[in-house]
């Protein structure tokens, strides 16, 4: 069985191989560069040693205030936002009526 080596050496095949190899090498270089830059940017960053809310609780207990961290219910937040939006709308309506 004869193999045709002229197909492997054709300009189209060579160009295709060069494009694939260059794309692969550029992708690897970009990956290494981004990994290096990311690692360098995070060299001084450390995670906190303890929970920040615990610091707040401990500080308030030491000062004798006695207030602990409490979550606010979503319903209360939504009511405040709704009230503030409608208050701003009514104030803008009053301003428009005063201009006229």
Sine and cosine of phi, psi and omega as CSV:
sin_phi,cos_phi,sin_psi,cos_psi,sin_omega,cos_omega
0.00,0.00,0.76,-0.65,-0.03,-1.00
-0.99,-0.11,0.63,-0.77,0.09,-1.00
-0.96,-0.27,0.60,-0.80,-0.03,-1.00
-0.99,-0.13,0.98,-0.22,-0.03,-1.00
-0.98,0.18,-0.22,0.97,0.00,-1.00
-0.94,0.34,-0.42,0.91,0.04,-1.00
-0.94,0.35,-0.62,0.78,-0.01,-1.00
-0.94,0.33,-0.43,0.90,-0.03,-1.00
-0.98,-0.21,0.18,0.98,0.00,-1.00
-0.94,0.34,0.48,-0.88,-0.02,-1.00
-0.87,0.50,-0.57,0.83,0.01,-1.00
-0.91,0.41,-0.68,0.73,0.00,-1.00
-0.92,0.39,-0.67,0.74,0.01,-1.00
-0.90,0.44,-0.70,0.72,0.02,-1.00
-0.89,0.45,-0.66,0.75,0.02,-1.00
-0.89,0.45,-0.69,0.72,0.01,-1.00
-0.90,0.44,-0.66,0.75,0.02,-1.00
-0.90,0.43,-0.64,0.77,0.02,-1.00
-0.91,0.42,-0.68,0.73,0.00,-1.00
-0.91,0.41,-0.70,0.71,0.00,-1.00
-0.92,0.40,-0.65,0.76,0.02,-1.00
-0.93,0.37,-0.63,0.77,0.05,-1.00
-0.89,0.46,-0.67,0.74,0.02,-1.00
-0.90,0.43,-0.70,0.71,-0.02,-1.00
-0.93,0.36,-0.62,0.78,0.04,-1.00
-0.91,0.42,-0.65,0.76,0.04,-1.00
-0.89,0.45,-0.68,0.73,0.04,-1.00
-0.91,0.41,-0.67,0.74,0.01,-1.00
-0.89,0.45,-0.67,0.75,0.02,-1.00
-0.91,0.42,-0.65,0.76,0.03,-1.00
-0.89,0.46,-0.73,0.68,0.02,-1.00
-0.91,0.42,-0.65,0.76,0.01,-1.00
-0.90,0.44,-0.70,0.71,-0.01,-1.00
-0.92,0.39,-0.60,0.80,0.06,-1.00
-0.90,0.43,-0.69,0.73,0.00,-1.00
-0.89,0.45,-0.73,0.68,-0.01,-1.00
-0.91,0.42,-0.62,0.79,0.03,-1.00
-0.91,0.41,-0.67,0.74,0.02,-1.00
-0.92,0.40,-0.62,0.78,0.02,-1.00
-0.92,0.40,-0.60,0.80,-0.04,-1.00
-0.95,0.31,-0.36,0.93,-0.04,-1.00
-0.98,-0.22,0.23,0.97,-0.07,-1.00
-0.91,0.41,-0.61,0.79,-0.05,-1.00
-1.00,0.00,-0.04,1.00,-0.08,-1.00
-1.00,0.03,0.77,-0.64,0.07,-1.00
-0.79,-0.61,0.40,-0.92,0.03,-1.00
-0.99,0.12,0.46,-0.89,-0.01,-1.00
-0.90,0.43,0.52,-0.85,-0.04,-1.00
-0.97,0.25,-0.46,0.89,-0.01,-1.00
-0.56,-0.83,0.15,-0.99,-0.02,-1.00
-0.94,0.35,0.83,-0.56,-0.02,-1.00
-0.87,0.49,-0.52,0.85,0.01,-1.00
-0.93,0.37,-0.46,0.89,0.06,-1.00
-0.93,0.37,-0.57,0.82,0.06,-1.00
-0.89,0.46,-0.66,0.75,0.02,-1.00
-0.90,0.44,-0.72,0.70,-0.01,-1.00
-0.90,0.44,-0.68,0.73,-0.01,-1.00
-0.92,0.39,-0.63,0.77,-0.01,-1.00
-0.91,0.42,-0.67,0.74,-0.03,-1.00
-0.95,0.33,-0.54,0.84,0.03,-1.00
-0.93,0.36,-0.60,0.80,-0.01,-1.00
-0.94,0.34,-0.53,0.85,-0.02,-1.00
-1.00,0.10,-0.15,0.99,0.05,-1.00
0.99,0.11,0.20,0.98,0.00,-1.00
-0.96,0.27,-0.61,0.79,0.08,-1.00
0.98,0.20,0.19,0.98,0.03,-1.00
-1.00,-0.07,0.77,-0.64,0.03,-1.00
-0.97,-0.23,0.31,-0.95,0.04,-1.00
-0.92,0.38,0.82,-0.58,0.01,-1.00
-0.75,-0.66,0.65,-0.76,0.05,-1.00
-0.98,0.19,0.54,-0.84,0.05,-1.00
-0.99,-0.12,0.66,-0.75,-0.03,-1.00
-0.94,0.35,0.52,-0.85,-0.02,-1.00
-0.89,0.45,-0.58,0.82,-0.01,-1.00
-0.88,0.48,-0.67,0.74,0.02,-1.00
-0.90,0.44,-0.65,0.76,0.02,-1.00
-0.90,0.44,-0.71,0.71,-0.02,-1.00
-0.90,0.44,-0.61,0.79,0.02,-1.00
-0.91,0.42,-0.69,0.72,0.01,-1.00
-0.89,0.45,-0.67,0.74,0.01,-1.00
-0.90,0.43,-0.71,0.71,0.02,-1.00
-0.86,0.51,-0.72,0.69,0.00,-1.00
-0.89,0.46,-0.67,0.75,-0.04,-1.00
-0.93,0.38,-0.63,0.78,0.03,-1.00
-0.89,0.45,-0.73,0.68,-0.03,-1.00
-0.94,0.35,-0.52,0.86,0.07,-1.00
-0.91,0.41,-0.68,0.74,0.02,-1.00
-0.91,0.42,-0.62,0.78,0.03,-1.00
-0.90,0.43,-0.68,0.74,-0.02,-1.00
-0.93,0.37,-0.60,0.80,0.05,-1.00
-0.90,0.43,-0.62,0.79,0.02,-1.00
-0.94,0.35,-0.56,0.83,0.06,-1.00
-0.91,0.41,-0.66,0.75,0.01,-1.00
-0.90,0.43,-0.65,0.76,0.01,-1.00
-0.90,0.44,-0.65,0.76,0.03,-1.00
-0.91,0.42,-0.65,0.76,0.00,-1.00
-0.93,0.38,-0.54,0.84,0.02,-1.00
-0.94,0.33,-0.54,0.84,0.01,-1.00
-0.94,0.35,-0.52,0.86,-0.08,-1.00
-0.99,0.12,0.00,0.00,0.00,0.00
